[in-house]
Amino acid sequence: MGRFISFSFLTSHPLLLLLIIFPIIIIIQQSKPAIGLPLSTNSRWIVDENGHRVKLACVNWVSHLEPVVAEGLSKQPMDMLSKRVVDMGFNCVRLTWPLYLATNDSLASLTVRQSFQKLGLLEAIGGIQSNNPSIVDLPLIKAFQAVVASLGNNNVMVILDNHISKPGWCCSNSDGNGFFGDQYFNPDLWIKGLTKMATIFNGVRNVVGMSLRNELRGPKQNVKDWYRYMQLGAEAVHAANPEVLVILSGLNFDKDLSFVRNQAVNLTFTGKLVFEAHWYGFTDGQAWVDGNPNQVCGRVVDNVMRLSGFLLEQGWPLFVSEFGADLRGNNVNDNRYLNCFFGVAAELDWDWALWTLVGSYYLREGVIGLNEYYGLFDWNWCDIRNSSFLERISSLQSPFRGPGVFETGLHKVIYHPATGLCVQRKSFLDPLTLGPCTESEAWSYTPHKTISLKGAYFCLQAKHVGKPAKLGIICTDCGSTWEIISDSKMHLSSKADNGTTVCLDVDSSNTIVTNTCKCLSRDKTCDPASQWFKLVDSTRSSTTTKSFFQFNPILDLPGKDFIWKFFGLF
């Protein structure tokens, strides 16, 4: 015969009650409501119709090259690619399009088959016929709509990005597509095209934003015309489709929005304006190879904040709509840049879009089947090019904070950019390790510069060089004080018992240790990545149900003295 435990018994044994209730609380917290569309803005945040933050974690899907068809459809079925986007953790696609798709009727009315035939891409036609037969004889604009619909059927949001006017690879200062008045960039035609695309996708729920123009650039660029035409374009899009976010890019290949600091954009509508910026390793040439990574990171981040990052401080959403790297992993310039980028992206918790989904192109710059080493997919669009990168970026796909992200009180997580992991503990007795940020501890960084577990009496301590960092209860000695040092502001430095200055580090088993601080300045051959950590503000709770003896608030529960005696801590 079965037995049951009475409620009165549980209330008289609070420790047992906690064992039962706590996992239920975690399950409730882990359930996520569906995103309520359309989106709007609330200060620096993008929010849904309920006012809850929606973090854009997007990937770029290219559809602006000469065929004017989303890349990869000769390799895989459209629906499968849309599902893979979801499986990889992205909630959004920045889908590029050329202006002529909306303004040149003879181009837009070409069928997919005819477009590829004109370019001599006969093998690609066979691939599309095999993998996506429903679009092969559709006009190009209808094929584009089919991609958007496929993404919508898989609950993927779409941002329509007017990438260029004349179909082709982007971008250079002399390609005739760079700025208003260039050979292929008639402002009146551009506004007409924006209006048409906004109208076509009015009522298409998963189209949540329109980026007005990619990477303004070239000798004609100037601030006066930027305000004149970007404001006209924004008003045209909003008039035709008032539900979408209106996304404005800056000058100089979308690096510079500094002029907005002192002259606001003047629009008749509110709650829809987002700014976008781009940041790559090559943005700063070979600086990451030629200089000390700490010093380069500090200098580059200061410049990013000066040119665009300040918008977050002013209360505007900033969408980093392009960043990326060579995913083969052997490009030192890109690798060092990524370590810096991930630290900043976690700290600022901005919205972003990775370049790119594309494994290979139908035709790029005259080359058929060009391999895209920045692409998540491999050449065949089958396998992931770099699975460890995908695991690493997953930590940035959910918001750390923002309206509605109130699962727990404001705290810090200790984020490790080189791995995309966070510092966590398995128990009071085991060493601290790196693990998924969804299972991270809640820390506080006090005015006395101690790093303490929230809701507990334990603080992070340095003991010996080359040995694990510890949790201790005496938090007033030098080994409990942590300074944020180096130009990158990502070294956490303290004193070992013998007085040696040490920095938080990670060993080969992902255990948190303290070692002599490295690569602080000058040396350009040194890589500081293992010692880079960011103290990131967060309000999201851990999704891991810890065992009873691991749960922090036990420290303040009846029966705690028994626990301390059990472990011999007092």
N, C-alpha and C positions, 0 to 999 in steps of 0.2 A: 504494500500500500504506500502511495506517495506521501511525502511530508511537505509542509510549507513552513516558512518563517513568518511569524506575525510582525506587523508594523511596529507594535510596541517593543518587540525584541530588538528590531533594527534601530529604533530611536534611542534605545539604551546602549547601543553599541555603534557609535558614530563612525568608527573606522570601517566596519563592515558595510554600513550604509553607503559610505563614500565609494567603496569598491563597486557597488551595484549602480549607483547613480552616475558616476563620472563618465563611463563609456557611453551612456545614453546621451549625456550632454554633448560629447564629441560627435556622435552620429548626427544629432540635430544640427550642430554647427557646420558639418561638412556638406549638408544639402544646400544646393545653390539654386535660387530661382532663375527662371529664364530671363534673358535680357529683354527689357521692355523698350521697344523701338517706337518712335524715332529717338535719336540721340540729340543732346543739346550740351551746353557748357554751363558750368558753375565755377566761377573764378578760374583757376588753372586746371580744373578737372573736366573731363568728358563724362557725362552722366546719362542714365536712361530716363524713361518717362516717370520713374518713381524717385528720381533724384539720387540713385545709387551709382557709384562710380563704375564705368566701363573702361577698362584698360585696353587700348588697341594694341594687340600683339599680332602684327600683320607680317605677311610675306609678299614680296613683289612678284607678280606674274606678268610676264612681258607679252604685249599684244600690239606693239607699235612699229615693228619692223616691216620690211617690204611686203611680205605676204598679208599683213594685217589680220592675222589669225593668232589666237593665243598659242604660245609655244607648247610643244609636247603632244599635241593631239594626233600626231602621226605615230606616236610611240605607245600611248596608253588611252583607254577610254576616259572621257571627260569626267564621268561620275566617280571613277576610281581615283582620279587626281584630286577631285574635291574632297573625297573621303580621306585621302592621305594628308591633305592640309589639316584636317581636323585631328587625325591620328597623331600628327606631329605637334599638336598643342596650340596651333594658331587659331585665332577666332576671326581673322580678317584677311582679306587679300587687297592689296593695292594693285588694281588692274589698269595697265597703261593703255592708252589709245592715241592715235595720231589725229590731229584736227581734221585732216582731209576725209576721214571716215564719216564725219558729220556734215562736211560742207561740199564735198566733191561727189555729186550724185553718180557719176560714171564709175568712180571707185567703189562707193558703198554698194552699188547694185551688182558689181561683179560677184559671181558665185565663188565659193572657196576653191572649187576645181579650176575655174578660169584664172583666178589670181595665181595659183601655183603653176598653171600651164604657162602663163606669161613669163614667169621667172625660170622656166625650165626645170622645176622641181617635181619631176614625174614620180620619183620614188616616194616622196612625201605624200603625194596624192593617193598612192596605193595604201600607205599607212593609215591615212585618215579614212579611206574607204573601208578598211578593215576594222579600225578601232572606234571610229565615230561616223558611221555611214549616214546618220540622220542629218549631218551638217554639210556633207560634201557638195551638195548642190543648192545650199542656201546662200542668199546674198551675204556679203561680209558683215553687214550691220546685224543681220539676224543671227549669224553664227556668234557674234560678240554677245548678243542678248542671251543666247543659249548657254554660254559660259557663266554669265551672271546668274541665270536661273538654276544651273547645276549647283553653283555655290550656295544659292539660297535654299535649295532643297536639302542641303547638308548643314544648314544653319550657320553659314559663314557670311559675315558682313563683307561688303565690298566698298572700297573707295575708288572712284573713277578718277584716274590721273591723266590729264592732258599732257602727254609727255613731250610732244613734238608736233610740228605741222605736217611736213612731208614725211611719209613713212621712211624709216631708216634708223640706223644706230645713232644714239645720242651720247656724248655731246662734244662740241668744240666751239671755240669762239668765232669760227668762220664758216659754220655750216648753214648759215642763212635762216636758222630757226631760233636764234638766241634771244632777241628782244624785239619789242614793238617797232615795226617799221622795217625789219629785216626782210630779205627777199621772199621768204616763205611765211612771214609773220605779220599779216595784215590785221591790225587791231579790230576793225569792224567785222572781218570774217571770223576772227577768233570769238568775239562776243556772240555772233550768230551760231557758231558751232557749240559753244558752251550752252546756249539757250536750247538748242535742239537736243543735246544729250540730256540735259536736265529735264526736258519735257518727256523724252522717251522713257526715262526711268522714274518719272513721277508716279508714285503709287507702288513701286517695286520696293518692298519693305527692307530687303537686305542691302540695298544701296543706301549707305548711311552718310556718305560724304563725297564731295567733289573737290579735287585738287586742281586749281585753276590753270597752273602751268608749271612744268618741271624746269628747274635750273635756268632761270633767267641769267643772261650772260652777254658778253661781246662788247665791242667798242661803242655801241649806241646806248648801253644801259645807263640810266640815270634815275635819281630819286623822284624827280618831278613827274616823269612819265609813269614811274611805278605807281605812285598814288593815283594818278589820273585813270589809268587803265585797270589796275587791279580793283579799285573801288567800283568802276563800271562793270567789270566782269562779275564781281561778287553780287552786286545788285541784280544783274541779269539772271544769275543762277538762282538766287533766292526768290525772285519773282516767278520763275518757271517751276521751281520745286522748293517750297519753303521748309520742307522737312529735313533736307540734307545739311550736314555741316559744310561750311565754306572754308576751304583751306588755302592759305596764301603762302607762297614761297618767297624767298628773298633774292638778293642780287648775288653776283659773283659765284655762280653755280650753286645757289641756295645755301651759301655759307653766311651771308651778311643780312641781318635784319636790324642792325644797330640804329638805323635812322628812325625806327619805330619808338625808340626809347623816349624821344622828346616830341614826337608828332604822331598822335594816335590816328588810326584808320577811321575815317568818317563814313559810317554806314547808317542806313535808316532802320536796320533791324538789329536785334541783340540776341545773345544766347546761342549763336551758331558759328562764331568766328574762331578758327584755329589757325595757328601759324605752323609752318613746317621748316625743317632744316636738314641738311645732309652732312655726314661726317664719316670719312673713310681714312684709312691709314695713309693712302697716297695724297690725301688733302694737304699734307705737310711734307710731301716729297719723300725723301729717304731719311727724314729727321730721326725716326725711331731706331734706325741702324747706326746713324752717324753720331748720335748723342747718347748720354746716359738716360736710361728709361725713366728714372724718377724725375729728372730735371725736364725732360721732354714732356712727360705727362703733365707735370705742373704747369708748364708754359702753355701747352696746347689747351688744357682745360680752362685756364684763365682766358684764353682767346675765345673759346667756344662760349663761355659765359658772357663775355663782353659783346659778342656778335649776335647771340641768339638766346642763350640760357637765361639771361636777365628777364625774359618774358614771363617765365614761371614766377619770378619774384614780383612781377607787376600784376599777376593774376590772370595770365592768358595761358591756355593750353599750348604746349609745344610738342609737335609730332615729329620725331626724327624719322622721316619717311624713307631715308636710305642710309644704311650702314652695312658693312659686310667685309669679308676677307677671303683670301685664297684658302679654301677648305681642304687642300691637300696637306696643310699644316707645316710646310717647309719654308714659308715666307717669313723671315724674321721681322721685317718691318710690320707686316700685318699682325703677327702674333703678339708683339709688344703693344701695338695699338689696341688690339682687342682686350688685353688685360686692363688697360686704362679705361677703355670705353665701358666695359662691364661694370667696373667700380662706380663710374659716374651714373650709368643708367640705373643701377640699383639705388644709389643714394638719392637721385632726383626722381626716380620712379616715373619717368616720362613715358609717353606712348611712342611706339616705334614700328618700323617696317623693315624687315631684313631683305637685303638684295643677295640672292634671289631664289625662287623656286626652281628656276630653269636648269636643266641638266645639259642641254645642248640646243642650238638654234637651227631652224630650217635654213636660214641664210643670214649671215651677219658679216657686214663689210666685205662682201664678195666671196665669203667662205661658206660652203655648204656643210652643215652638220658640225659647226664649230663647238668644241667642248667648252662649257662655262665652269671654270674652276671655283667661282664664287657660289655655284649652285648647290642647293640641298640634294638634288637628285644627281645620280651619275649620268653618263652620256646617254644611256638607254632609257632613262626615266624609270628605272626599276628599283634599284637599291639606293640607300642613303649614302651620299659621298663620305660623310664624316659623322658617324653616329654619336661619338663623344661630344661633338659640338652641339648636336641636338639635345643631348642630355644637359649640357651646360646652360644652354639658353632657356631651358624650361623654368629655371628659377626666376626669370624675368617675365614670364608669360602671365603671371597673376599679379594683381596689385598688392603692394605692401601696405598702402594706406589710401585714404580718400573718403569722400562721402559714402556712408553706408558700409564701409569696411571697418566695422566696430565689433569684431568678434572678441576682442580683449582690449585692455588698456594700452595706451601708447608705451612702447618699449623699444629697445634696440635689438637687432639681430647682428651677429658678427659674420659678415659676408666675405667670402673668399673668391675674388673675381676670376682667378686662373682656373678654377674648377666649377664655379657656379654653385658651390655648396656653402653651408653655414655651420658654425660651431655648435655642437650638440653634445649631450652627455647621455650615457646609457644608465648610469646610476651614480651615486655619490662616490663610489669606490673605484669605478673604472676611469681610465684616462679620457679626457675630452677628445673628440674626433670631429672630422668633417662629415656631414650628411646632408640629406635633402633639406632645403630651407623650409619646407612644409612641416618638418619635424624639429625645427630650431628651438633653442631655449629663448626665453624672454630675459633680456639683460637690461641693465641701466648703466649709464655712464655718469657718475656723480660729479658734483662740483669739485670734489677732492681727487678727481681723476681715477677713481676706482671703477672697475667693471664688475658689477654685482649681479647675481641672479635675482630677478624680480620675485618678491614674495618669499625670499629666503635670506639667511644670514651669511651666505657664502659669497666670496669674491674671487676673482681670477688672480693667481699669484705666479710669479716667476721664482723658481728655486735654483736650478742648476743649468749651466750651458749644455745644450744637447739632450736635455731631459724633458719629460712631459711637463707642461704647465699644470698647475694644481688648483683645486678649489680649497679655500681655507676660510676660517672664521675670524682670524686676526687680520684686520684690513687697514692697519695704520702704519705698517712698515713700508720700506722703499719698494719691496718686491710686489706690493699690491697697488702701486701707482703706475698708471699707463699713460704715457705721452703720445700724442699723434704727431709724428715727425716726418721729415723728408718733404721735398717739393711736391710729391704726389699726394701727400696727406694720407698715405695708406700704410705706413709703418707704425705699429703699436709697440712702443719701447718701454722697458722697465729695467730694474736692477736685479741681478741674480744674488744669491746669498754671499758670494765672494766679492760683490761690488761691481762686477762686470756689467756693462750696458748690453742688454739683450733685446731682441725683437721676437714677437710672436712668429712662429714658423710652422710648417707642416712637413712631416717626414714621409717616407715612401709608403707607409701604411695608413696615411691620412690621420695620424695622431697629431694633436696640437702640442708642439714643443717650443722651447725658447732657444734661440741660437744667436751668435754674434750678428749684429745688424749688417746687412750687405748692400752694396750698390747704391749707397746714399747719394753719391755725387761723382762726377768726373768720368769714372770708368764706363766706357761705352760697350765693352764686351760682356759685362756682368748682367745677369738677368735676376731682378728682384721679385719675380712673380710669386714665388712661394711665400714671401713675407708680406705680400700686399693683402690687407684686410680693410673693409669698410664697416663702420658702425652705422647701420641703416635704420632709420625710423620705420616702425611697423605697428599696425594695430590688428594684424591677422594672427590667429592662434595656431598652435601646432595641431596637425591633423592626426597625430599619433596618440593612441591611448596607452599611457605609460602604466607600468605596474604600480601597485599601491605604494611600494617603498621608493618609487622614483618621483612621486608627485610632490611638487614644491609646497603647496599650501598645507601639507601635513604638519609642517613646522608649527602651525598655530592651532592644531586640532587637539581636543582632549585625547589623552593617551600618548602624547608625543614623547614623554619621558621614557616610556617603554621602548620606543624606537631607538632613542639615543643610546640607552643601555645595551640594546640588542647589538648595535653596531660598535659599541665601545667608544663612542665619540665624546662622551662626558663621564 
